[in-house]
Amino acid sequence: MVLPTHFELNTGAKIPSVGLGTWQSKPGEVADAVTYAIKEAGYRHIDGAYCYGNEKEVGEGIKKSGVPRSEIFITSKLWGTYHTRPEEGLDKTLADLGTDYLDLFLIHWPIALNPNGNDDKFPKHPDGSRDILHSRTIEETWKDFEKLLDTGKVRAIGISNASVKILERVLKVAKVVPTTNQVELHPYLPQHDLVSYCKSKGILPQAYSPLGSTGSPLLSDPEITAIADAHKASVGNVLISYQVARGVNVLPKSVTPSRIKENIGLVDLTPEDVKKLDSLAAAGKAKRFIKPDWRPFDLGFDDWTYE
């Protein structure tokens, strides 16, 4: 199957099917990585977030690339401490990135955090638990989020880390359907039901951590490596291509030039390849790698348990 280079959002805008993720990209590394990705590797989609703490450098990297802003699709995310003041959070991101608009702005997690807590990003109670603002609902945040479209500072809005249960709550009050839902997706966590639900509502699924975590067992899985060998491709190429093949926008992260370049090269997987990758989790390999402790908030994912 020939894989698409772009997907269409429910706004009619086009989004490149592979973007550069910038989570855990350290200051001092990320600017050069972004510049290389855009200027040398041909990326036109950069995914960031206020919480990552590196948006100023991401903005520098975009500027240094020399590619016009209008040719680059930029995504960022609203952090939990700004749920009650989304335009303020947006303005911080725009200032750091050095741009006057975002192509896509997401609610990072459907969880509001205390805006007057003891930390701008991770306020905590004395016992070390997260200082969650339980009085602020995702419905309220989404209604305020929709208003950002009238400012001209964002061209599309979406959500991240939303289960079907959370999406159902949002859609009951939404005047604007989220364009995307960015969640952890890979063969060990394909989330078939969530992906299908998103598509049925016109919401584009987006994959973060498509290769798993650092030292991920996905990279040495014999069934995945067999597919990679058959296509004379890397395992990373297969895992990224798998998401695009299933209609998912994918956001691999790297600061290594060779990996950045490799990750954007898609492999034309066969339907049999996709079927095999689809089946790995159900065959006993199911695993979620990204599980921050949001207790007692219920995100609505059946497999989200704390050990």
N, C-alpha and C positions, 0 to 999 in steps of 0.2 A: 504494500500500500504506500502511495506517495503521500507524505505528511504535509500538512498545511504550514505555511510560514507565518500566518496570522489567524487570529480568531476574531469574530465580530461580537462586540458587546451589544447589550440590548438598547444602547443609545444609538447604535449604528456606527460607532467608532471602531477602528481596527486596532487590535493589540497584538504585538509580535508574540508568536507562540512560545518562544524561549526568551526569558529575561535574566539579567544578572542579579542574584540575591546578594545582599550586603550585610546580613546578620552575622555577628561574630567576626566581621572583618575589622581588624584593629586599626586605630589611628596610626598613620605613618605608612600603612599599606593600601588602604582602600582608595585613596585618590588615584594612585598610579594604576590600580587594578581597574577602576572605572574608565580612566583615560584609555588604557590598552583595550578594554572590552569594546569601547565605542569606535576608537580610531583604527585599531588594527584587526580586531576580530569581527567587527561588523554588527555588534549588538545595537539595538535601538530601543531597548526596554530595560530600565533600571528600577529595581524594587528596594525601597528603604523604609525607615521608620524612625520617628523621634526617639523611641526607646533604645534604639541601637547605639545612640550617642556618637554617631559618626557622620551625620548629615552635612555638616559644614565641609568635611573632606569629600563627601560624595559630590557635592555641588562644585567643589574645586576641580574634581576629576572630570565632570561633565564639561565645565568651561574650558579646561585645558585640551579637551579632545578636538576643539575647533569645529565640531559639527553643530549646526544651528539647533537651538532649543526646540524649534517647531518639528524637527525630525526625530526627536527622542521622546519616548513615552515614559513618563516619570510617575511612579506610585509611592505614596507614603501612607503612614497609619497614625491614627489618633490614639494616644496612650490613655490609660484608665483614669489618671489623675486630672484629665482634661475633659471628661465626659460631660461635666456641667458647664463647660466653657469651650466648646469645640472650635469656635473661630479663633480664640486665643491660641489654642494648640496648633491650629493650621498656620497662623501667622508666624509662630516660632519656626515651624518647619520650612515655610517659604523663605524666611530670612536666612536660615542656615544654608538652604540649597541655592540661594541667590536667584530665585525665579519668582515670577508673579502669579503662577498658576500651577496646579497639578493636573495631570491627565486622569488620575484616579486617586481617591482618598478613601481609606478603609478604617473601620473601627477595629482596632488591633485585637482586642478581646472583648467579649460581651459582658465585661465586668467593670463597674465603676470603682475607682479607688478614692480614698479621702483626699480632696484637693487641698486640705489644710493640715495634712499629716506631717510626719517628721522627715519626709523625704519627697522630692519632686517626682520621683519615678516609682519607688518601692516603699511607701509608708508602711510601717509595721506597728503592731501593738507591743506593749512591754514583754509579752510572752513570745514574741518573735513571729506571730502569725500575721498574715497580710491584713492591712487596714482597709477592708472593703466597705464601700459606701452602699449598704444594703437598701437604703431608701431611694436610690437612683436606679430606675429600671432601664433595660435595653430599649423598651418601647419609647421612653422619654428621650433617650439619647438619639435614637433614630429620627424622631420627629425634628429635633434640633439639627441633626446632621443634614437632613433634607434642605434646610434653609441655606446651607452653604452654597448650594447650586445657584442661588440668586445673587451671590456676591461676585461671581465671575472668577473666583479664585480656584475653583475645582470644576472639572468637566464631567466627572462621573464619580459616583460614590458606591461603596460596597462594604463588605464585612469580612472578618477573618476569625477563624477558630469557632465557627458557628455550627452547631449540630442541627439536625432537622427540627428538634424541639425549639431551639432558639430562632431558627428561620421562620417557623410557623408563627411565633409571637411577633416577630418583626413584620411579617407580611399582613397580619391582621390590622395593623395600624398604618402601613406604608402607603404613601401617595406615590412614591418612587420605589420601584423594585430594585433591590441591590443588583449591581452589575456583576459582581463577583463574590465568591466566598473562598478565601485563601486558607487552606488547612494542610496538615501533614498528610502526604500521599506518597506511597511507594508500594511495591508488591507485597510487603509484609503488612501494610495497612492501606489496602485499596479503597476502603470505605465505599463499596459499590452502591449501597442504598443512598448514601448522602450525595454521591456524584449524580445518580439518576434523579434524585429529588431536585437538585439544583438545576439540572438541565430542563426538567419539566416545568420549572418556573421562570425560565429564561435567564438564569443566573449562571455565569461561567465559573466552573470550578478551577481553582488555582492550586498548584502543588508547591509547598515548601518542603525542605529536607527530602527531595526526591531520591537521594542516595542513602538516606538514613542518617545516622549520626557519625561522628568521628570514630573511625575503626569499625564501621558498620559491617555486620555479617552479610549484608546484601552484596558487598563487593567481592566476597569469596564464595557465594552460594553456587554450588555446582550446576544447578539448573539454569541459573542466569548466565554463568560463564560459558555454558555450552551454547547458548543463543548468541552471545558475543563472539565466540570463536567461529560460529557458522557464518557470521556476517563480516568477519575480520574487523571487528570493532571493539572498542573498550566496553567494559561493564557499565561505566558511567554513561556512555552513548546510548546503550540499550535502555537503561533506567529512565533517562530523560526522554528518549523517543517513545517509550511505553506510554508516558503520560500524554504526549501529543497525539499518539495513535488513538487514545480513548477520549479525545476531545477535551483535554485538560491543559490549561496554560501552566507552564512549568518554570521554576525559578531556582536553578542550581546556583550555589554560592562557591566562589573561589577567589583567591587573590594571586594565584599562580598563573602566569601568562599561558603556559602550555595547556593547563587544564581549562582555563577560560576559553581558549580557542577550540579545544576539543569538545567542550560541552555544547557548543552551538551547532555542531555537526550532527544532523539527524540521520538515523538509520531507518530504512524502509522495512519495518518488521512485517512478517507475514501474519495472517489471521491466527495461525497456529501458535506463533510466538506470543501474541497478545493473550490468547486463551491460556497458555501455560503460565504466564506471569500473573494473570487474573486469579489463578487457582492456588497460588503458593500459600497465601494466608490461611485459607480454609483447610489446607493439607497439614496444618500444625505449626506453621511458621509465623503466625500473627504476632506482631509486636509494635507497640507505639513507643517511639523514642523520646518525644518531646512532651513532658508532663509536669509543668510547673504546679506547685502546690497552691491551689485556690480554695482550699477548704475554708468554710463549709459550702461554698457556692457550687451548685450542681450545673455543670456545663451541658448535660444531657447526652453525653456519649456513653453508651453501654459498657465499653471496654475501659473507661477511665477510672482506674482504681489506684489507690495509694498502698504501697507495700510497707 
